[in-house]
Amino acid sequence: MEGAIQADAKVYSEAGTESSPRGPGCSLRHFACEQNLLSRPDGSASFLQGDTSVLAGVYGPAEVKVSKEIFNKATLEVILRPKIGLPGVAEKSRERLIRNTCEAVVLGALHPRTSITVVLQVVSDAGSLLACCLNAACMALVDAGVPMRALFCGVTCALDSDGTLVLDPTAKQEKEARAVLTFALDSVEQKLLMSTTKGLYSDAELQQCLAAAQAASQHVFRFYRESLQRRYSKS
């Protein structure tokens, strides 16, 4: 099933997408999203942030292996495929973070003894990859009709040597940054669902980054709404 996503990844990279301009005062890169791209998964979505692109497919709720069955909720799995080569330690770490975020919002108790699998294929990585993966996973779960208590999004912040905060950094900005922080936030109260950090920063800088991420998440959720409105108004 993962092969279907890999096979379609190149096709999508040349396809047109629906996009939304940046909101005023928002320093996030350009967004683009397209849903229902793949025929095999129950739901699929591609998400583009600047030059970072991720393709996501969701399978389920479906039958689960007995060894992985959970009697009172669905078993949620996340598979992340790099652009080239086999998954390594970095991919496994991101899989765990994305799974923890999805489990925090998916209403798995509505589908006990089933499996929900999210497969993510990296098409291009130009910075803020984990945030882009989270956004692609959310839009694919929506397309699959998986019940969730809220939507979620990912926002990455970088702090340079002078303490300047950069939202949605590029790969070059991440490499030069003193610290890189990624947050997953829900759409209801902008509550923190997951965070991962790398580098050195103070408590005050952490709070500053979280506040900036919460403000930026409003732009992401607005883009979600606009993208879905465009899709369903056409159909």
N, C-alpha and C positions, 0 to 999 in steps of 0.2 A: 504493500500500500504506500510505503514511503517513496517507492520508485516513481509513482504517478506524479508526485510533487516535483521530484528532480527532473523528470522528463519535460514538465511544463514550465520550469523556471526560465529557461532561455526564451521560450515563446513569449512569456509575459514581459520580459525585459525590453521587448521591442513593441509592446502593445501600448495603446493609449490609456490614460487613466483620468479619472475625475479628480480635480484638484480644487483647493480653496486658498485664496490669498491669505497672507498673514494678517492677523488683527493688529490694530494700531497699538504701538507700545509693546508688542510681543517680539522677542528676539529669537523665536524658534525658526528653524529652517522651513522651507516650503514643504507642505504635506500633499500627498496624493494617495488615494485608496480606491480599490476596485474589489467588489465581492462576487461570489459565485463564478469564479474563473474555471474551476476544475469540476469534472463530471463525476469522478469516483467518490470523493469525500462527501459527507453530509452537509458540510459547509466549508467555504474557503474564502480567503481574502489575501490581497497583496497590499503592503503598506510601504510607502516611500517617504523618507525624511531626508531632504537634501539629496545626496547621492547614496544614502544607505537604503537598501531595499530588502524586504523579507516577504516570502510567500508562505502562507499558513493554510493547513487543511485540518478539519476536525472530523473524526470518525466516532459515531455513537450518538446517544447511548446504544451500545451493542452488547452482544454476548461476551462474557469475560471468562478467562481461564479459571478453573476451580482454585488453583494455587494463589491467584490474585484476588479472589472474590472477597468482598466486604459485605457482611450480611445487612447492614443498615444504611449503606450509602454507595454511590458509584465509585469505582476505582478510576482515578484520573492519572493519565500518563502524559509526559511531554517528551518528544524526540526532536532534537535540534541537529540539523545537518549543516556542516560548514560548506562554503562555496566549492572548495576542492578538498580531496582527501577524506580521511575518516575522522569521526568525532574524537576529540581529545579531552584533557582535563578541563579546559576552559568551557567547552560545550556542555560537559556533564554538570559543571557548577551552575551554568546559566539554566540548564534544564530544571535543576532543583529549585532555583529562585522563581522561575516562571510557574512551575507546578505549585509551589507554596502560594503564589499570588492567585492562581486560578482556583485553588481549593478554598481560598478565603471568600470567594464570591459565588462560585457555582453551587446551586442547591442540589447537591448530590443525593440528599435524603429522598428526593422525589423519584430517583431511579436506582434503588438498591440492587445489589448483585448484577450490575452492568459495568461496562467499560466505556470511558470517554478518553479518546486519544487525540492529542494535539501534535501535529507534525509541522515543524518549522524548517524551511529551506532558506539559507542565506543566499541572496542573489548578488548583493554587493555590500561591502562594509566600508563606510566612509566616516565612521564615528557614531557614538550613541547607539551601538548595536542592540544592547539589551533592552533599551527603551523601545526601539523599533520592533523588536520581537514581541514585547508585551502588547503593543498596540495592534500588531498583526493578529496575535492570538485572540484578543478581545473581539475584533471585528469578525474573525472566523467563527468564534463561538456564537456571536449574534446571528450570523448567517445560517448556522446549523440549528438555530432555535433552542440552544441549550439554556435551561432556566437559570437565571442569575439574580442575586439580590441587588446588584448594582453593576454598572460598567466599571472598567478600570483602565488606567493608562500608565505609561512609563515616562519619566522625565529625568534626563541626565544633566548634572551640573558639574562644571569644572572650575577649580580655583587655580589661578596662575601664581607665580612667585610673588607678585605684588598684592595678592589677596583679591584681585578682581574676579568677579563671578561671571562665568560664561554659561548660558543655557544651551542645551542641545549642541555640544561641541563637536567639531569635526575630528577625524583621526589625528591630524596634526596637532590640534589644540589639546586633545587628550594626552598625547605623548609629551607635550611640553608642560602640562599642568602639574602643580604640586599635589593636587588631590582631585579625584573624580568620584562623584557620588551619584547613585541612581536610586530613584524612589518610584514605588508603585502606589497610586492613589485611587480611591474609589470616587464615583461620580455623585454620590449623595451628599457627603459631608467633607469630601477631600481628606478622608482619614488615611493614615499611612498603613498600607497593607504589607509592604516589604521594602527593605533598604539594603543596599550593599555599597561599601566604600573602599577606596584604595588611596593611600597616601596620608599625609599629615594635615590636620586641621584642628581648630579649636572648637570648643562647645558653641561659642557665639557664631562661628562660621557655619557649623552644622545647622543651627537654627535658621540662619540667614538663607542657606541653600534650600532647606525644607520649605520655608515661606515662599521663596521664589518658585520652587517646583509646584506648590499648591496654586499659586497665581497662574503659572503657565498651563496647568492642567485644565483650567477653564477654557483656554483656547483649543486644547486637544478635544475636549468633550463637545465644544461647539462645532468643531470640524466633523466629529462623529455624526452629530445630528444633521448637519448640512449634507453630508455624504449619503446618509440613509434617506433623507427627504428626497434628494435627487434621484436615488435609485427607485424608490417606490412610487414617486410621482410619474416616472416613465412607464412603469408597469401598471 
